[in-house]
Amino acid sequence: MPTADQTSIADTVQDKAARLLSLHRRPEILTLINCWDVISARTAAGLTGAQAIATASHAIAASYGYQDGEQISRDEMLAVVARITRSVELPVTADLEAGYGDVGETIRRAIGVGVVGANLEDHLRPIEESVAMVETALAAGAAEGVPIVINARTDAFLLAPERAADQSLADAIERGRAYQQAGAQCVFVPGVLSTELIGELVGALGRQQVSIMNAPGGPTTAELAELGVARVSIGPFGQALATARYAEIGSRLLAGGGLPAA
């Protein structure tokens, strides 16, 4: 039997999962400022209008000296995510890459450290395999009593840059619909910044169903909201921009200058 404290924690996780799902379904866009450690998570959570926190696997891996793509171990990744969930009160959705070879166990462990949403990548595997991954993730959440929000990522644009845009679009729509039928609450399509293509994705998959990763020079959040996008995040770009600013200030100091007044 769970203790009273354990029951309270479980209820809190369930409440956060329900809140995260509601943030995807409301008319307003959900804007996520991705974090990679406790200080970035607390900074993002403290911003006016912040309603949830997302981790960035690429940024977490980079902060430990790893390349992206599950080069960092699941244990190391989840240890960082656990610190983040403990440091903020907002719902946390974690980038769990492609599930680290055991999607069900990865989701179970992520929920155990307070995660209520997850990105899962398809790496352009056969649709049947990717659908099974979504189904496994949702079943793992149900077994833990937590309605985890799955942001099912298709790499139709990101990993096939040589294809014509219409081919990638058709692939993204086919995969997205399959993931929706499997129960994914949102379809994540990184690598596409054209408002025309995003509009077609929303038209095919539904309003408040599509998740986009923005990038420097991409559409504004207001433009994405007008298109009917459910969710926008910035992936590793927050860390990249912070690092660039850090290097700029360091170069100024090394050249004999001082710290900015602001």
C-alpha positions in Angstrom: 0.0 0.0 0.0 1.3 3.5 -0.8 1.9 5.8 2.1 -0.1 9.0 2.5 2.9 11.0 1.2 3.3 8.8 -1.9 -0.5 9.1 -2.6 -0.2 12.9 -2.4 2.8 12.9 -4.8 0.9 10.7 -7.2 -2.1 12.9 -7.1 0.0 15.9 -7.8 1.6 14.2 -10.9 -1.9 13.3 -12.1 -3.1 16.8 -11.7 -0.1 18.2 -13.6 -0.6 15.7 -16.4 -4.3 16.8 -16.7 -3.2 20.5 -16.6 -0.6 19.9 -19.3 -3.2 18.3 -21.6 -5.6 21.1 -21.0 -2.8 23.6 -22.1 -2.7 21.8 -25.4 -6.4 21.8 -26.0 -7.3 25.4 -25.1 -7.5 28.0 -28.0 -4.3 29.8 -26.9 -0.9 28.4 -28.0 1.3 26.7 -25.4 4.7 28.4 -25.5 7.6 26.3 -24.0 11.0 27.7 -23.2 13.2 24.6 -23.2 15.6 24.1 -20.3 18.6 21.9 -19.7 19.4 22.3 -16.0 17.9 23.7 -12.8 18.9 27.3 -13.3 17.5 27.4 -16.8 14.3 25.7 -15.6 13.8 28.1 -12.7 14.5 31.0 -15.0 11.9 29.8 -17.6 9.4 29.0 -14.9 9.7 32.5 -13.4 8.9 34.3 -16.7 5.5 36.0 -16.9 3.1 33.7 -18.8 5.1 30.5 -18.3 2.6 27.6 -17.7 4.8 24.5 -18.3 8.4 23.5 -18.7 10.0 21.4 -21.4 13.5 19.9 -21.3 15.8 19.7 -24.4 17.6 16.5 -24.8 20.2 18.0 -27.2 21.0 20.7 -24.7 21.2 18.4 -21.7 23.5 16.1 -23.6 25.7 19.0 -24.7 26.0 20.3 -21.2 27.6 16.9 -20.3 29.8 16.7 -23.3 27.7 14.3 -25.4 26.5 14.5 -28.9 22.7 14.3 -29.4 21.0 11.0 -30.2 20.9 9.0 -27.0 24.7 9.3 -26.5 24.0 10.4 -23.0 22.7 7.4 -20.9 19.1 7.2 -19.8 20.3 7.2 -16.2 22.2 10.5 -16.7 19.3 12.1 -18.6 16.7 11.2 -16.1 18.9 12.3 -13.2 18.9 15.8 -14.8 15.2 15.7 -15.5 14.6 14.7 -11.9 16.4 17.7 -10.6 14.4 19.9 -13.0 11.0 18.5 -11.9 11.9 19.0 -8.2 13.0 22.6 -8.8 9.7 23.9 -10.4 6.0 23.7 -9.6 4.9 23.8 -13.2 4.2 20.6 -15.3 7.3 19.2 -16.9 7.4 17.6 -20.3 10.6 15.8 -21.1 12.4 15.1 -24.4 13.1 11.4 -24.1 14.5 11.0 -27.6 13.5 7.6 -29.1 12.8 6.0 -25.7 16.3 4.6 -25.1 15.5 1.2 -26.4 12.7 0.5 -24.0 10.0 3.0 -24.3 7.7 1.5 -21.6 10.5 1.4 -19.0 11.7 4.9 -19.9 8.2 6.4 -19.5 7.7 4.5 -16.2 10.9 5.9 -14.8 10.3 9.4 -16.2 6.9 9.5 -14.4 8.6 8.3 -11.3 10.7 11.5 -11.2 7.7 13.7 -11.9 7.5 14.0 -15.7 3.9 14.4 -17.1 4.7 14.7 -20.8 7.2 13.3 -23.3 8.6 13.8 -26.7 9.2 10.6 -28.6 11.0 10.6 -31.9 10.2 8.3 -34.9 13.6 8.6 -36.7 11.6 7.7 -39.8 11.2 4.1 -38.8 8.4 2.1 -40.4 5.1 3.7 -39.2 4.0 0.4 -37.6 7.0 0.5 -35.2 6.5 4.1 -34.4 2.8 3.6 -33.7 3.7 0.7 -31.4 6.1 3.0 -29.5 3.3 5.6 -28.9 0.9 2.9 -27.8 3.5 1.4 -25.4 4.2 4.9 -23.9 0.6 5.5 -23.3 0.1 2.1 -21.8 3.0 2.7 -19.4 1.5 5.9 -18.3 -1.9 4.2 -17.7 -0.2 1.5 -15.7 1.4 4.2 -13.5 -2.0 5.9 -13.1 -0.7 9.0 -14.9 -2.3 10.2 -18.2 1.0 11.3 -19.7 0.9 13.7 -22.7 2.7 12.2 -25.7 4.2 14.7 -28.1 4.8 12.3 -30.9 7.6 13.6 -33.1 8.0 12.8 -36.8 11.3 13.5 -38.4 9.7 13.7 -41.9 11.3 17.1 -42.5 14.3 17.1 -40.1 15.9 13.8 -41.3 15.0 14.0 -45.0 16.2 17.4 -46.2 16.9 16.1 -49.6 13.2 15.4 -50.3 10.8 17.8 -51.9 8.7 19.7 -49.4 5.5 18.1 -50.7 6.9 14.6 -50.1 7.9 15.5 -46.5 4.6 17.1 -45.9 2.7 14.0 -47.1 4.9 11.8 -44.9 4.4 14.0 -41.9 0.6 14.0 -42.3 0.5 10.2 -42.8 2.6 9.6 -39.7 0.9 12.3 -37.7 -2.6 10.8 -38.3 -1.3 7.3 -37.4 0.1 8.7 -34.1 -3.1 10.5 -33.4 -5.1 7.2 -33.9 -2.6 5.5 -31.5 -3.6 8.1 -28.9 -0.8 10.7 -29.1 -2.2 14.0 -27.8 0.0 16.1 -30.1 2.1 15.7 -33.3 5.5 17.3 -33.2 7.0 18.3 -36.6 10.4 19.9 -36.2 12.3 21.2 -39.2 9.4 23.1 -40.8 9.2 26.9 -40.5 7.2 27.8 -43.5 3.9 29.3 -42.5 2.3 27.8 -45.6 3.5 24.3 -44.7 2.5 24.7 -41.1 -0.9 25.8 -42.2 -1.3 22.6 -44.3 -0.2 20.5 -41.3 -2.8 22.1 -39.1 -5.4 21.7 -41.8 -4.7 18.0 -42.1 -4.1 17.1 -38.4 -6.4 19.6 -36.8 -6.2 22.8 -34.8 -4.5 22.4 -31.4 -3.0 19.2 -32.6 0.4 20.3 -34.1 3.6 21.1 -32.2 6.4 23.1 -33.8 10.0 23.8 -32.9 10.8 27.4 -33.7 14.3 28.6 -34.7 16.0 31.9 -35.3 14.3 33.7 -38.2 11.1 31.5 -37.9 7.5 32.6 -37.5 6.5 34.6 -34.4 4.5 32.9 -31.7 1.6 35.1 -32.6 1.7 33.9 -36.2 1.8 30.3 -35.1 -1.1 30.8 -32.8 -3.1 32.3 -35.7 -2.4 29.2 -37.7 -3.9 27.0 -35.0 -0.6 25.5 -33.7 -1.1 23.9 -30.2 2.5 24.2 -29.0 5.7 25.8 -29.8 9.1 25.2 -28.3 12.7 26.2 -29.1 14.6 23.0 -28.5 18.4 23.6 -28.0 18.3 27.1 -29.4 17.9 28.6 -25.9 21.2 27.1 -24.8 22.8 28.0 -28.1 21.8 31.7 -27.7 22.8 31.8 -24.1 26.2 30.3 -24.9 26.7 32.8 -27.8 26.0 35.6 -25.4 28.4 34.1 -22.8 31.1 33.9 -25.5 30.4 37.5 -26.6 30.9 38.8 -23.0 34.0 36.6 -22.5 35.6 37.9 -25.6 34.9 41.5 -24.5 36.6 40.8 -21.1 39.6 39.1 -22.8 40.0 42.1 -25.1 40.2 44.4 -22.0 36.6 45.4 -21.7 34.2 45.1 -18.8 30.9 43.5 -18.1 27.8 45.0 -19.6 26.1 47.7 -17.4 22.7 46.1 -17.6 
